[in-house]
């Protein structure tokens, strides 16, 4: 009977970046192409009325 060790490395290229903890992750502010406001939405999820130019 042959038992493998539970600590085998996964095949493939090793990960370069480490996993960030909860306190390190920062949300990036993006500018909406439809209303022009900074926030966490884009023109697909914008709920503002159209801006008249």
SVG drawing of the C-alpha trace seen along z (x, -y; Angstrom):
<svg xmlns="http://www.w3.org/2000/svg" viewBox="-33 -71 40 73">
<polyline fill="none" stroke="black" stroke-width="0.4" points="0.0,0.0 1.4,-3.4 0.2,-6.6 1.1,-10.0 1.9,-13.0 -0.9,-15.6 1.6,-18.5 2.3,-18.0 2.8,-21.1 0.3,-21.7 1.5,-21.4 2.2,-24.5 4.0,-27.8 4.1,-29.1 2.1,-32.2 4.0,-35.5 1.6,-37.8 0.5,-37.0 -3.0,-37.1 -3.8,-40.5 -5.5,-40.6 -8.9,-42.4 -7.4,-45.6 -5.0,-46.0 -7.5,-45.9 -8.5,-49.4 -11.3,-50.0 -10.2,-52.0 -12.4,-55.0 -13.4,-55.0 -15.1,-57.8 -18.4,-57.1 -18.4,-57.8 -22.1,-58.7 -22.5,-61.1 -18.8,-62.0 -18.9,-61.4 -16.2,-59.6 -17.4,-56.5 -17.7,-52.7 -20.0,-52.6 -19.6,-52.8 -21.9,-53.7 -23.5,-50.2 -24.6,-50.5 -25.2,-54.3 -28.6,-55.4 -28.2,-59.1 -30.2,-60.8 -28.4,-61.6 -26.3,-64.8 -27.3,-67.3 -24.3,-69.0"/>
</svg>
